[in-house]
Amino acid sequence: MEVLVDGAWVGLVWVSLALVLGGILKGATGAGAPVIAVPVIAIYYDVPTAVAVMVLPNFATNLIQSWKFRAHLPAGAMAWAFAGGGFVGALLGTVMLAHVAPRLLLMMVAAVVLAYIGFRLLRPDWGLGMALGRKLALPAGVVAGILQGATGVSAPVSITFLNAMRLERAVFVAVISLFFLSMTVVQIPSMAWYGLLTVERGIGSAAALVPLVGAMPLGAWLARRIAPQTFDRVILALLGGIAVKLLWDALL
């Protein structure tokens, strides 16, 4: 991995902190770890490294959550259509990751994060009926999968889409975990095929499991004690700073 700034240890400290924060977010909400971790890793390394490092943590945590919440999957094909769309989209996004210029990828990650922040601020109460949600599940999954494969961050589409359906927390976790699991199933072999998931990045991905998984219980504990609105505002403010730094690095 090529560090993009002086001081490898500085980068490792900040990346470790981002993984801890991502684990807290994952433990508190059931999703969102890449939203924090990927932009920070991209700042100190590059976007392909960031996406590769998050592959094994995404696979492991969502495999566990998919099994734990399997009884809460909604009846019908909605969850499977969403996950299937993510599978196809992640494959297309990985092709983009392999061929798009690194600076453009940095700008894409920043744009995706800013879009997520903007939508959350401008339309906090936006809703989507279950009937329409079922019809849109497949195309929404494809678009979210492309974002995940190309930038490592699908939240502007995936989390926003499911939140808009007003799913109960257990149902939300079950659906989003299946979605992320389906994407990592195709990301791992396709990234290896394109040389994006190298041995070194694979070791980094395995190491990333430790701070991320270790912080998840803290997230679950905090979720019971901090108002959701406060937690949300802190995360959005943090993401705003990260997105600005990404744009700064991409444009310099």
LUMVEX-164886 format. One line per field, with one value per residue (C-alpha): residue number from 1; y, x, z. Coordinates in steps of 0.5 Angstrom, whole numbers. Layout:
% residues N
nr = [NUM/...]
y = [Y/...]
x = [X/...]
z = [Z/...]
//
This chain:
% residues 252
nr = [1/2/3/4/5/6/7/8/9/10/11/12/13/14/15/16/17/18/19/20/21/22/23/24/25/26/27/28/29/30/31/32/33/34/35/36/37/38/39/40/41/42/43/44/45/46/47/48/49/50/51/52/53/54/55/56/57/58/59/60/61/62/63/64/65/66/67/68/69/70/71/72/73/74/75/76/77/78/79/80/81/82/83/84/85/86/87/88/89/90/91/92/93/94/95/96/97/98/99/100/101/102/103/104/105/106/107/108/109/110/111/112/113/114/115/116/117/118/119/120/121/122/123/124/125/126/127/128/129/130/131/132/133/134/135/136/137/138/139/140/141/142/143/144/145/146/147/148/149/150/151/152/153/154/155/156/157/158/159/160/161/162/163/164/165/166/167/168/169/170/171/172/173/174/175/176/177/178/179/180/181/182/183/184/185/186/187/188/189/190/191/192/193/194/195/196/197/198/199/200/201/202/203/204/205/206/207/208/209/210/211/212/213/214/215/216/217/218/219/220/221/222/223/224/225/226/227/228/229/230/231/232/233/234/235/236/237/238/239/240/241/242/243/244/245/246/247/248/249/250/251/252]
y = [0/7/12/19/23/23/19/12/11/18/14/8/12/15/9/5/11/11/3/4/10/5/-1/4/6/-1/-3/3/2/-4/-1/5/3/4/11/13/8/8/16/16/10/14/20/16/11/11/9/2/0/3/-1/-7/-6/-6/-13/-18/-13/-12/-20/-22/-17/-18/-25/-25/-20/-24/-30/-27/-23/-28/-29/-22/-22/-19/-24/-24/-22/-15/-17/-22/-17/-11/-16/-19/-12/-11/-17/-14/-7/-9/-13/-7/-2/-7/-6/2/1/-2/2/9/14/15/22/21/16/21/26/20/18/26/27/21/23/30/27/23/29/33/29/27/35/37/31/28/26/23/17/11/6/-1/-3/2/0/-7/-5/0/-6/-9/-2/1/-5/-4/3/2/-4/0/6/0/-3/3/8/3/7/6/9/15/10/3/6/12/7/3/8/11/5/6/-1/-4/-4/-12/-12/-6/-10/-16/-13/-9/-15/-19/-14/-12/-20/-21/-15/-18/-25/-22/-17/-21/-26/-20/-15/-21/-22/-15/-15/-10/-15/-17/-21/-14/-11/-18/-18/-11/-13/-18/-13/-8/-13/-13/-5/-5/-12/-10/-3/-6/-7/0/2/-2/1/8/7/5/12/17/21/18/25/27/21/23/30/28/23/28/33/28/26/33/34/28/30/37/33/28/34/38/32/30/38/39]
x = [0/3/2/0/2/9/9/6/4/0/-4/-5/-7/-12/-15/-15/-19/-24/-25/-27/-32/-34/-35/-39/-43/-44/-46/-51/-55/-53/-50/-45/-38/-36/-38/-33/-28/-27/-26/-21/-17/-17/-14/-8/-8/-12/-19/-18/-14/-20/-25/-20/-19/-26/-28/-27/-30/-36/-36/-35/-40/-45/-45/-46/-52/-55/-55/-57/-63/-65/-72/-73/-73/-79/-84/-83/-78/-76/-70/-67/-68/-65/-59/-59/-58/-53/-49/-50/-48/-42/-39/-40/-37/-31/-30/-30/-25/-20/-20/-22/-16/-15/-16/-23/-24/-23/-27/-33/-32/-33/-39/-42/-41/-43/-50/-51/-50/-54/-60/-60/-61/-65/-70/-70/-77/-77/-81/-83/-89/-87/-91/-87/-81/-82/-82/-75/-71/-68/-66/-64/-60/-56/-54/-52/-48/-44/-43/-40/-36/-33/-32/-34/-39/-47/-50/-53/-57/-58/-59/-63/-67/-69/-70/-75/-79/-79/-77/-77/-70/-69/-72/-67/-61/-63/-64/-58/-54/-56/-55/-48/-46/-48/-44/-38/-39/-38/-33/-28/-26/-27/-22/-17/-18/-17/-11/-14/-14/-7/-4/-2/-9/-12/-7/-10/-17/-16/-13/-18/-23/-20/-22/-28/-31/-28/-32/-39/-41/-39/-44/-50/-48/-48/-55/-58/-56/-55/-61/-61/-61/-55/-51/-54/-51/-44/-43/-46/-41/-35/-37/-37/-30/-28/-31/-28/-21/-22/-24/-18/-13/-17/-16/-9]
z = [0/-2/3/0/6/10/16/16/23/23/17/21/27/24/20/26/29/23/24/31/29/24/29/33/28/26/33/34/27/24/18/16/18/11/11/16/15/7/6/12/9/2/5/7/2/-4/-6/-9/-2/2/-2/-1/6/8/4/10/15/11/10/17/20/15/15/23/22/17/21/27/24/19/22/21/13/10/6/-1/-6/-4/0/-5/-11/-7/-5/-12/-15/-11/-13/-20/-19/-14/-20/-25/-20/-19/-26/-25/-19/-24/-29/-27/-25/-17/-17/-20/-15/-9/-12/-13/-6/-4/-8/-5/2/1/-3/3/8/3/3/10/12/6/7/14/13/6/6/1/1/2/-5/-9/-5/-7/-15/-14/-10/-16/-19/-12/-11/-17/-17/-9/-11/-17/-11/-7/-12/-15/-8/-2/0/-2/4/0/-4/0/7/5/1/6/11/7/7/15/16/24/26/26/19/17/20/16/9/9/12/6/1/4/4/-3/-5/-2/-5/-12/-9/-6/-13/-18/-14/-14/-21/-23/-18/-13/-7/-6/-1/3/2/4/11/12/11/16/21/20/23/30/31/28/31/38/37/35/43/45/39/41/49/46/42/48/52/47/43/36/33/37/35/28/28/30/25/19/22/22/15/12/15/11/5/5/6/0/-5/-2/-4/-10/-13/-11]
//
